[in-house]
Amino acid sequence: TWNIAMKVQAEMFSGLTQGLKVQLVYYRGTEFKVSKWTDNPKGLADEMCGVACHAGATQIESVLTHAYRSAPEEGIAALVFVGDAMEERSEVLICAAKKLASRNVKAFMFQEGDVPAVAAVFKEIAPLTKGAHCTFGPNSASELSDLLSAV
């Protein structure tokens, strides 16, 4: 699934419009990694292809907090998160999402798989931030394009 996810994620950002910058943020094992900002879809795709899966707990709170802290300086309008699991307490993630919403950053929560507990929290984060909850799959690239056009 990781190889399929990388392909779809690369497609999600292949249609970057002029002036839109993105940053790859990911976690694996105990690592939390942040790339440089780029407006180059090929560079982003290449960076994503260099990421390998490692087992470890989710760090969704760290992703939300990173976006919250970066928002004023970087002018972040949206966060696109793709995930299939959630080990953190839902209250912690909702609190982090409320902070993110205070900076007017929309969270687009793409869920791979169908774990009900994950769906419940992603579905709560999305409206708090005026974002969206979507199923991650083959149509995710066009869904994201539509969502980013709205932003």
N, C-alpha and C positions, 0 to 999 in steps of 0.2 A: 504493500500500500504506500510506503514512503516514496517509491519511484513514481507511482501514479500521481501522488499528491504534489511532488515537485514539478511534474509536467503541467498539471492544472494551475499551480501557483505561478509558474513562469508565464503561462498564457494570461493569467489574471492581470499581469502588469505589462504585457507586451504592447498594449495599446496606450501607454502613457502619453498624455497630452502635453503640449508645450507648457513649460512652467510648473508641472507637477513633479515634486520630488518625493522619493520614497526612501525608507530605511528598513533594512531587514533586522528584525529583533527575534532571537530564538533562544531557547533553553534546551539543554540536554544534560542528563545526569545532574551534576551540581553546578554546571556552567550556565552563565547568562551572558549572551553575546549581543553586541550592537554593531552594525556596520556603519559606514559613513553614509551620509545622505547622497542620493544620486538622482539624476533625471535620465539616466541611461538604462532602458529596460534590459538590454543585453548584459550589461554589467551586473545588474541585480539578478538576472537568471543564472549567470555564471556563478555568482556568489551562493545562490541557493543550491546549485548543483554540487557545491563543495561541502555541503552540510550532510553529516551522517547521523543517523539516529543512535542515541544512547539511552538506556533505561534510566529513569529517575522520576522524581515527583514533579508535578506541574508547577509552574511559576507564573501563573496568570496574573497574580497580584503584582509581581515585579514588572510585567509588561504594561499593565494599566498605570502603575506608578511612574514608570519611565516616560510614558506618553504625557502624563499629567505634568511632570517636571520639565519636559522638553517643549511643551505647548507654547509658552510665552515667547521663548527665544526663537523657535523654529516656525511658528505660525501654523501649527498642526491643526488641520480641519477634520481629519478622520483617522481612525485606527482600524486596520483590517486584521482580524485575528482568526487563525485557522487552528482548530484543535479538536481532539476526540475524547479527552479525559479532563477530569478536574478532581484533584485531591484536596484542594484548599477548602476551608469553610466558606459556605455561601455568603454569610454575613460579612466576611472580610472582603470578598470580591465585590459585593454590592456597595460597600462603603468606598472602595477604590473607584468604582464606576461613578458614584455620586460626585467624588472629587473631580474626576475627568469631565463630567458634565458641567461642572462649575467653570471649566475653561472652554466650554462650547466645542468639545471634541466628540464627534459622533463615533460610536463603536459599531463596526459591522462584524458580527460574530458568526463566522462560518463554522458549522459543526460537522465534523466527519463522524459517521456512525449515528447511532440512535439511542444513546444512553439517556434515559429519562431525566436523571438528576442533572446531567450536563445541560440538556435542553432547557430545563426549568430555569437554571441560573443564566444561561445565555439569553433566554427570552426575557429575563428581568433586566439584564444589563442593557440590551438594545433600546428599549423605549426610554429608559432613564437618561440615555445619552442622545436620544433622537436618532438612533442608528437603526440597525436591522439585524434580525436573526435569520440566517439562511442555512440550508443544507449544503454541505460541501460536496461537489460532484462535477460531472462533465460540463454542466451549464454555469458553473461558478464564475468563469471568466466574463461571460456576457452579463450576468447579474451584477458583478462588481463594476463593470463598465457603466451600467445604468445607474448604480448607486453613486459612483464617483461623479458622474455627470450632474446628478442632483446636488452634490456638495459644491 
